């Protein structure tokens, strides 16, 4: 999965197409993720004795990872993700549009490989 927690993503298909949000939770085994404020569904809940109120609750549902694209922090556009190795051997994610790295802890910012 090319997306990590706290990445900003844009939905590219579905009812929330074009909306942006921050990744709140990941489910790599299902190739799914939850984005804050997007894909809101209504869930009907049954009341429990003293535990919770019965009624209709709105909550965020998971999205398949193929329905979102990561937003590059440098060019501020949706981008595909590539990988490269830094001089110290660390593998980092890079933007296929501008070559900037997505990982803030990397020491090198430009991608030296081919596009």
URTAHU-V94161 format. One record per pair of residues at least 12 apart in sequence whose C-alpha atoms are under 7 Angstrom apart, sorted by the first residue. I is the first residue (numbers start at 1). GAP is how many residues later the second one is. Records with the same first field share a line. If there is no record, write none. Layout:
BEGIN
I: GAP, GAP
END
This chain:
BEGIN
1: 27
2: 79
3: 67
5: 18, 19, 20, 21
6: 16, 17, 18
7: 15, 16, 63
8: 12, 13, 14, 15, 62, 63
9: 12, 13, 59, 60, 61, 62
10: 58, 59, 60, 61, 68
11: 56, 57, 58
12: 55, 56, 57
13: 54
16: 22, 23
21: 14, 15, 16
22: 13, 14
23: 12, 13
24: 12
31: 33, 34
32: 30, 31, 32, 33
33: 29, 30, 31, 32
34: 26, 27, 28, 29
37: 23
38: 22
39: 21, 22
40: 18, 19, 20, 21
41: 17, 18, 19, 20
42: 14, 15, 16, 17
43: 13, 14, 15
44: 12, 13
72: 23, 30
74: 26
75: 23
79: 16, 17, 18
80: 15, 16
81: 12, 13, 14, 15
82: 12, 13, 14
86: 22
94: 17
96: 19
99: 12
END
